[in-house]
Amino acid sequence: MAQTLTAKRLDETLVELEPKRPGFGGGEPPPGLPQTPIGNNVWLAVLVFLGAEAMFFAGLMGAYIVFRVGAAVWPPPFQPRLPVGVTGVNTIFLLASAVTIRVALRSARRGDGTQLVRWLGLTALLGAIFLAVQGYEWIELIQFGLTVSSSVYGALFYTLIGFHALHVFGALIWLMVVFALARRGHYAKNRYVGVQTCSMYWTFVVALWPALYGLVYLY
Amino acid sequence: MLKRNTLLTSLLAGLAAALAPALACACAVCLTGDGDPTANAFNWSVLFLMATPYAVVGSIAGWLVYSYRRAAAKRDQDHATESALHLALSEKESGR
């Protein structure tokens, strides 16, 4: 009898040490807590990768700053002058490509396959024009005597601008793959993470260029 | 109260360091290289490289917070729309 009474008392007098919070121990989650992830895992991975790329370019730019600020005369004497005007026009092509890829992404979100293919193609064309003009200017500079081994100025120029061009080339390859997949109808309204991540990377390399242009060509 | 006092003390300490150059330039390398173009160049480079991680991590974190809030707002909107739709379609509630 005493044991039953004790057991019953224990059942009845359960003391809640903590008040039950919604979402912890059952019930609806707190308001504002999204049920679905805020972004795709690939999107997050590309975001972190872009952070690493930004630090890579920051290191190169830091090295350039050391030589540029420490030099009494810049550019050093007897070095060819950089094509500021032509590269300025080339910059416009690259900036325009950032606009076109954003439009392509919006088309992907809408599920408009035709517009997506069109705007991706235009972005690739603008990127290719940028690389072609850069390549032509480099050939001119090499003929004028500015090479990687000619001076610190040449080494810095080709390292910094060269790595950026390499990134643009890589982004262009990625864009061509996305373009080919888009032509085959691979992307849909709820399946466009490939376009989204490609757009992120392309926007990054485009956004990087004005900083490099200002630092290397104008400063 | 304690947190506000700590924050205020930290801000005042930082301000004192900024306003007192001798105190701020306690680093022997920075102080002895004053006026030297190479030291000046390194200083600027170090400042740039120090600021970049904050900018990068801050941008990523800011974008994640913005995406989270946008997703939460969309979820709330969808939930509200769904609730209203349920009421409209319910025969009992609509009076049909």
Interface residues (C-beta under 8 A of the other chain):
Chain A: P31 G32 L33 P34 Q35 T36 I38 G39 L47 V48 G51 A54 M55 A58 G59 M61 G62 A63 I65 V66 F67 R68 V69 G70 A71 A72
Chain B: P37 T38 N40 A41 F42 W44 S45 V46 F48 L49 T52 P53 V56 V57 S59 I60 W63 L64 S67 Y68 R70 A71 A72 K74 R75 D76
